[in-house]
């Protein structure tokens, strides 16, 4: 069982990237415990969706982008690839900016130089994946995930939340267009489209020994064992990611709510250092740096798999990393407010989620594709409910924002 675990923990890195830090700190600092329910709901949906993605890769031996690439016409493949690349670019923006902020807070390095340094280090991690092995890459990423968890949960030890208010925050409610915008960014930061595309590739590469038709003899028993292990992998990995996200919001709500300027990462770090001590402030920034480094490596890997599956074109990971690094560096150089750029990037991600979930839901619910491993009725309806909720939230965000501008 232990040998079969790992892919979900790599995918889970996408759920604790700097975009999560920005969105969750903004939510806690501005609205206290009001939006706890968003994280609970988003993490529950993430468990279902990542399990479906992993199961698709195990049963078919192909990734979600590959499955879509084989079913879409060339114009549709190009259009679908374009939106997926936009999502990947928004992801990379969050990760590079977040890591650059962490380096600036730790060393005083300018944001542009920090973003470039983070890109170079992520190239070294990707070279490890290309030239060594999938499992070595997984081990390094999981180690960084441990650092992220310690860095972001540690502050709650010295600033515990008000548990009554936390329970009240589990009840779904909003307070105007501003809270809806932040809720959409939290959803986009938690249910990550590129992680949905990538997870099917991760299990495919992790379980290279998978062979034969599903549901027949020894091959069928092997598939059953892999799916059972994947359930454990997904639940544990997303439980860790969910705990980190909720801890970030609770820390902001308990220690930062109502203070001026604490809805930015830099302001939050300054307030954490002032209220909880420099040691907690340093632990927080180390967690942020590990988050940016791990997630930007995983994001570049996801972008490569999306391109290979949809365009049937594979370019070296390091070349792709160099190209996709450029937009994030240009935005930093333009002087955009970093935390707000992170939050808006997560809103972009929330609009890409349905375009990943709906095809995945249709594929894993098809007996033609999945055979005896087709999703059961409960999972199919749960996935539909999740997709409907996400689409409704995005539609409400557009309507309320337009009305607010009128």
C-alpha positions as CSV (number, residue, x, y, z in Angstrom):
1,X,0.0,0.0,0.0
2,X,2.8,2.5,0.9
3,X,4.5,1.9,-2.4
4,X,1.3,2.8,-4.2
5,X,0.9,6.2,-2.4
6,X,2.3,9.5,-3.5
7,X,0.6,10.9,-6.6
8,X,-2.2,12.6,-4.6
9,X,0.4,14.3,-2.4
10,X,2.1,15.9,-5.4
11,X,-1.3,17.0,-6.7
12,X,-2.1,18.4,-3.2
13,X,0.7,20.8,-3.5
14,X,-1.4,22.7,-6.0
15,X,-4.0,23.2,-3.2
16,X,-1.5,25.0,-0.8
17,X,0.2,27.3,-3.3
18,X,0.8,31.1,-2.7
19,X,-2.6,31.8,-4.3
20,X,-4.2,29.9,-1.4
21,X,-2.2,32.0,1.1
22,X,-3.3,35.3,-0.5
23,X,-7.0,34.2,-0.8
24,X,-7.3,32.7,2.6
25,X,-5.4,35.5,4.4
26,X,-7.6,38.1,2.6
27,X,-10.7,36.2,3.6
28,X,-9.7,35.9,7.3
29,X,-8.4,39.5,7.6
30,X,-11.5,41.1,5.9
31,X,-14.3,38.8,6.9
32,X,-13.1,36.9,10.0
33,X,-14.6,33.4,10.2
34,X,-17.4,34.2,7.7
35,X,-16.0,32.1,4.8
36,X,-14.8,29.0,6.6
37,X,-17.7,27.1,4.9
38,X,-16.1,27.9,1.4
39,X,-13.0,26.0,2.3
40,X,-14.9,23.0,3.8
41,X,-17.1,22.7,0.7
42,X,-14.2,23.3,-1.7
43,X,-12.0,20.7,-0.1
44,X,-14.8,18.1,-0.1
45,X,-15.3,18.7,-3.8
46,X,-11.6,18.5,-4.3
47,X,-11.5,15.0,-2.8
48,X,-14.2,13.8,-5.2
49,X,-12.7,15.4,-8.3
50,X,-9.1,14.3,-7.7
51,X,-10.3,10.7,-7.0
52,X,-12.1,10.8,-10.4
53,X,-9.0,12.1,-12.2
54,X,-6.8,9.5,-10.6
55,X,-9.2,6.7,-11.4
56,X,-9.4,7.7,-15.0
57,X,-5.6,7.4,-15.3
58,X,-5.5,4.0,-13.6
59,X,-8.3,2.4,-15.6
60,X,-7.5,3.8,-19.0
61,X,-3.7,4.2,-18.7
62,X,-4.2,7.7,-20.3
63,X,-4.4,11.2,-18.9
64,X,-7.4,13.5,-19.0
65,X,-5.8,15.7,-21.6
66,X,-5.0,12.6,-23.7
67,X,-8.5,11.4,-23.5
68,X,-9.9,14.8,-24.6
69,X,-7.3,15.1,-27.3
70,X,-8.5,11.9,-28.8
71,X,-12.1,13.0,-28.9
72,X,-12.0,16.6,-30.0
73,X,-11.6,18.0,-33.5
74,X,-8.5,20.0,-34.2
75,X,-10.2,23.5,-33.8
76,X,-11.8,22.3,-30.6
77,X,-8.5,20.9,-29.3
78,X,-6.8,24.2,-30.0
79,X,-9.5,26.2,-28.3
80,X,-9.5,23.9,-25.3
81,X,-5.7,24.0,-25.1
82,X,-5.8,27.8,-25.2
83,X,-8.1,28.1,-22.1
84,X,-6.1,25.4,-20.3
85,X,-2.9,27.3,-20.9
86,X,-4.6,30.5,-19.6
87,X,-5.4,28.6,-16.4
88,X,-1.8,27.4,-16.2
89,X,-0.5,30.9,-16.7
90,X,-2.7,32.2,-13.9
91,X,-1.4,29.4,-11.7
92,X,2.2,30.2,-12.5
93,X,1.6,33.9,-11.8
94,X,0.4,33.1,-8.3
95,X,3.2,30.7,-7.6
96,X,6.1,32.9,-8.8
97,X,4.8,36.1,-7.2
98,X,4.2,34.2,-3.9
99,X,7.7,32.8,-3.9
100,X,9.2,36.1,-4.8
101,X,7.4,37.8,-1.9
102,X,8.7,35.1,0.5
103,X,12.3,35.7,-0.7
104,X,11.8,39.4,-0.3
105,X,10.6,39.0,3.2
106,X,13.4,36.7,4.2
107,X,16.4,38.3,2.4
108,X,15.2,41.7,1.2
109,X,15.7,40.6,-2.4
110,X,13.7,42.6,-5.0
111,X,10.6,40.9,-6.2
112,X,11.8,40.7,-9.8
113,X,15.1,39.1,-8.8
114,X,13.2,36.7,-6.4
115,X,10.8,35.6,-9.1
116,X,13.8,34.9,-11.4
117,X,15.6,32.9,-8.6
118,X,12.5,30.9,-7.9
119,X,12.2,30.0,-11.6
120,X,15.8,28.9,-11.8
121,X,15.4,26.6,-8.7
122,X,12.1,25.2,-10.1
123,X,14.1,24.3,-13.3
124,X,16.5,22.2,-11.2
125,X,13.5,20.4,-9.6
126,X,12.0,19.7,-13.0
127,X,15.4,18.4,-14.3
128,X,15.3,16.0,-11.4
129,X,12.0,14.7,-12.6
130,X,13.1,14.4,-16.2
131,X,16.5,12.8,-15.6
132,X,16.1,10.8,-12.4
133,X,12.7,9.3,-11.7
134,X,9.1,10.1,-11.0
135,X,9.3,8.8,-7.5
136,X,12.4,10.9,-6.7
137,X,10.5,14.0,-7.8
138,X,7.5,12.9,-5.7
139,X,9.7,12.5,-2.7
140,X,11.2,16.0,-3.0
141,X,7.8,17.6,-3.5
142,X,6.3,15.8,-0.5
143,X,9.2,17.0,1.6
144,X,8.4,20.5,0.6
145,X,4.7,19.9,1.4
146,X,5.8,19.0,5.0
147,X,7.6,22.3,5.3
148,X,4.5,24.1,4.0
149,X,2.3,22.4,6.5
150,X,4.6,23.3,9.5
151,X,5.1,26.8,8.2
152,X,1.4,27.6,7.9
153,X,-0.1,25.7,10.8
154,X,2.5,26.7,13.4
155,X,1.0,30.1,14.0
156,X,-2.2,28.6,15.4
157,X,-0.2,27.2,18.3
158,X,0.3,30.7,19.7
159,X,-2.8,32.3,18.3
160,X,-5.7,29.8,18.6
161,X,-9.0,30.7,17.0
162,X,-12.3,31.3,18.6
163,X,-13.9,27.9,18.1
164,X,-17.5,29.1,18.5
165,X,-17.0,31.6,15.7
166,X,-15.3,28.8,13.6
167,X,-18.4,26.6,13.9
168,X,-20.6,29.6,13.0
169,X,-18.4,30.1,9.9
170,X,-19.3,26.6,8.6
171,X,-22.9,27.9,7.9
172,X,-23.0,29.1,4.3
173,X,-23.5,32.9,3.9
174,X,-22.0,35.9,2.2
175,X,-21.8,39.7,2.9
176,X,-22.1,41.5,-0.5
177,X,-20.1,41.4,-3.7
178,X,-16.7,41.7,-2.0
179,X,-17.1,38.5,0.0
180,X,-18.4,36.7,-3.2
181,X,-15.2,37.8,-5.1
182,X,-13.0,36.5,-2.3
183,X,-15.1,33.3,-2.0
184,X,-14.6,32.7,-5.8
185,X,-10.9,33.3,-5.4
186,X,-10.8,30.8,-2.5
187,X,-12.6,28.2,-4.6
188,X,-10.3,28.8,-7.6
189,X,-7.3,28.4,-5.2
190,X,-8.6,25.3,-3.6
191,X,-10.0,23.3,-6.6
192,X,-7.2,23.7,-9.1
193,X,-7.9,23.0,-12.7
194,X,-4.3,22.1,-13.5
195,X,-4.2,19.6,-10.7
196,X,-7.3,17.9,-12.2
197,X,-5.6,17.5,-15.5
198,X,-2.3,16.4,-13.9
199,X,-3.5,13.8,-11.4
200,X,-4.4,11.3,-14.1
201,X,-0.9,11.7,-15.6
202,X,0.7,11.2,-12.1
203,X,-1.0,7.9,-11.4
204,X,-0.3,6.7,-15.0
205,X,3.5,7.4,-14.5
206,X,3.5,6.1,-10.9
207,X,1.9,2.8,-11.7
208,X,3.7,2.0,-15.0
209,X,3.2,-1.7,-14.3
210,X,-0.6,-1.3,-15.0
211,X,-1.5,-3.5,-18.0
212,X,-4.3,-5.4,-19.5
213,X,-8.0,-4.7,-19.8
214,X,-9.7,-3.5,-16.6
215,X,-12.0,-6.0,-14.9
216,X,-10.5,-9.2,-16.4
217,X,-8.6,-11.7,-14.3
218,X,-5.4,-10.6,-12.6
219,X,-5.4,-7.3,-14.4
220,X,-8.8,-6.5,-13.0
221,X,-7.7,-7.4,-9.5
222,X,-4.6,-5.2,-9.9
223,X,-6.8,-2.3,-11.0
224,X,-9.0,-2.8,-8.0
225,X,-6.0,-2.7,-5.7
226,X,-4.7,0.5,-7.3
227,X,-8.1,2.2,-7.1
228,X,-8.4,1.2,-3.4
229,X,-4.9,2.6,-2.7
230,X,-5.8,5.8,-4.6
231,X,-8.8,6.4,-2.3
232,X,-6.4,6.4,0.7
233,X,-3.9,8.5,-1.1
234,X,-6.4,11.2,-2.1
235,X,-8.2,11.4,1.3
236,X,-5.0,11.7,3.3
237,X,-3.4,14.2,0.8
238,X,-6.4,16.5,0.6
239,X,-7.0,16.3,4.3
240,X,-3.5,17.7,4.8
241,X,-4.1,20.4,2.2
242,X,-7.5,21.3,3.6
243,X,-6.1,21.6,7.1
244,X,-3.4,24.0,5.9
245,X,-5.9,26.1,4.0
246,X,-8.3,26.3,7.0
247,X,-5.4,27.1,9.3
248,X,-4.4,30.0,7.2
249,X,-7.9,31.5,7.3
250,X,-8.2,30.9,11.1
251,X,-4.8,32.5,11.7
252,X,-5.8,35.6,9.8
253,X,-9.2,35.7,11.5
254,X,-7.8,35.3,15.0
255,X,-4.6,37.4,14.8
256,X,-5.1,39.8,11.9
257,X,-8.9,40.7,11.5
258,X,-9.6,44.4,11.6
259,X,-6.0,45.5,11.3
260,X,-5.1,47.9,8.5
261,X,-3.1,46.4,5.7
262,X,-3.3,42.8,6.9
263,X,-5.2,41.6,3.7
264,X,-1.9,41.5,1.9
265,X,0.8,38.9,2.4
266,X,3.4,41.5,3.4
267,X,1.0,43.2,5.8
268,X,0.0,39.8,7.2
269,X,3.7,38.9,7.7
270,X,4.4,42.2,9.5
271,X,1.3,41.7,11.7
272,X,2.2,38.0,12.5
273,X,5.7,39.1,13.4
274,X,4.5,41.9,15.6
275,X,1.8,39.9,17.4
276,X,3.3,36.4,17.5
277,X,7.0,37.0,17.4
278,X,9.8,37.0,14.7
279,X,10.1,33.2,15.0
280,X,6.5,32.6,13.9
281,X,7.0,35.2,11.2
282,X,10.0,33.4,9.8
283,X,8.3,30.0,9.9
284,X,5.4,31.6,7.9
285,X,7.7,32.9,5.2
286,X,9.7,29.7,4.9
287,X,6.3,27.9,4.4
288,X,5.4,30.4,1.8
289,X,8.7,30.0,0.0
290,X,8.4,26.1,0.0
291,X,4.8,26.5,-1.2
292,X,5.9,28.7,-4.2
293,X,8.8,26.4,-5.1
294,X,6.9,23.1,-5.0
295,X,3.8,24.4,-6.6
296,X,5.5,26.2,-9.5
297,X,7.4,23.0,-10.3
298,X,4.2,20.9,-10.2
299,X,2.4,23.6,-12.3
300,X,5.0,23.5,-15.0
301,X,4.7,19.7,-15.1
302,X,0.9,20.0,-15.5
303,X,1.3,22.5,-18.3
304,X,3.6,20.1,-20.2
305,X,1.1,17.3,-19.8
306,X,-1.8,19.5,-21.0
307,X,0.1,20.4,-24.1
308,X,1.2,16.8,-24.8
309,X,-2.3,15.5,-24.4
310,X,-4.3,18.1,-26.3
311,X,-1.8,19.1,-29.0
312,X,0.1,15.8,-29.1
313,X,3.2,18.0,-28.9
314,X,5.8,17.6,-26.2
315,X,8.6,20.1,-25.6
316,X,11.3,19.8,-22.9
317,X,10.1,20.7,-19.5
318,X,12.9,23.2,-18.9
319,X,12.1,25.0,-22.2
320,X,8.5,25.3,-21.2
321,X,9.5,26.5,-17.7
322,X,11.6,29.3,-19.2
323,X,8.7,30.4,-21.5
324,X,6.0,30.4,-18.9
325,X,8.1,32.2,-16.4
326,X,8.1,35.3,-18.5
327,X,4.5,36.6,-18.0
328,X,4.9,36.4,-14.2
329,X,8.1,38.3,-14.3
330,X,6.6,41.0,-16.6
331,X,3.7,41.5,-14.2
332,X,6.1,41.8,-11.3
333,X,8.2,44.3,-13.3
334,X,5.0,46.3,-14.1
335,X,4.6,47.0,-10.4
336,X,1.2,45.3,-9.9
337,X,0.2,45.0,-6.2
338,X,1.3,41.4,-5.6
339,X,-1.4,40.1,-3.2
340,X,-4.3,41.5,-5.2
341,X,-2.7,40.0,-8.4
342,X,-2.6,36.7,-6.7
343,X,-6.3,36.9,-5.7
344,X,-7.4,37.8,-9.2
345,X,-5.4,35.0,-10.6
346,X,-7.4,32.6,-8.4
347,X,-10.6,34.1,-9.8
348,X,-9.4,33.2,-13.3
349,X,-8.8,29.7,-12.1
350,X,-12.3,29.4,-10.7
351,X,-13.7,30.0,-14.3
352,X,-11.5,27.2,-15.6
353,X,-12.7,24.6,-13.1
354,X,-16.0,23.7,-14.9
355,X,-14.1,23.1,-18.2
356,X,-12.0,20.5,-16.4
357,X,-14.7,19.0,-14.2
358,X,-17.5,18.5,-16.7
359,X,-15.4,16.4,-19.3
360,X,-13.9,14.4,-16.4
361,X,-17.3,13.7,-15.0
362,X,-18.6,12.5,-18.3
363,X,-15.6,10.3,-18.9
364,X,-15.6,8.6,-15.5
365,X,-19.4,8.2,-15.7
366,X,-19.2,6.3,-19.0
367,X,-19.3,2.6,-19.0
368,X,-17.7,2.6,-22.5
369,X,-14.6,4.4,-21.2
370,X,-14.4,2.9,-17.7
371,X,-16.1,-0.5,-18.1
372,X,-16.9,-2.0,-14.6
373,X,-15.0,0.9,-13.0
374,X,-17.6,3.5,-14.0
375,X,-18.5,5.9,-11.2
376,X,-21.5,4.8,-9.1
377,X,-24.7,6.8,-9.0
378,X,-23.7,8.6,-5.7
379,X,-20.4,9.8,-7.1
380,X,-21.9,10.9,-10.4
381,X,-24.6,13.0,-8.7
382,X,-22.1,14.4,-6.2
383,X,-19.8,15.5,-9.0
384,X,-22.8,17.1,-10.8
385,X,-23.7,19.0,-7.7
386,X,-20.1,20.2,-7.3
387,X,-20.0,21.4,-10.9
388,X,-23.3,23.1,-10.6
389,X,-22.3,24.9,-7.4
390,X,-19.1,26.1,-9.0
391,X,-20.8,27.4,-12.2
392,X,-23.5,29.1,-10.1
393,X,-20.9,30.8,-8.0
394,X,-19.1,32.1,-11.0
395,X,-22.3,33.3,-12.7
396,X,-23.3,35.2,-9.5
397,X,-19.9,36.7,-9.3
398,X,-20.2,38.1,-12.8
399,X,-23.8,39.5,-12.2
400,X,-22.9,41.1,-8.9
401,X,-19.7,42.6,-10.2
402,X,-21.5,44.1,-13.3
403,X,-24.2,45.5,-11.0
404,X,-21.5,47.0,-8.8
405,X,-19.8,48.7,-11.7
406,X,-23.2,50.1,-13.0
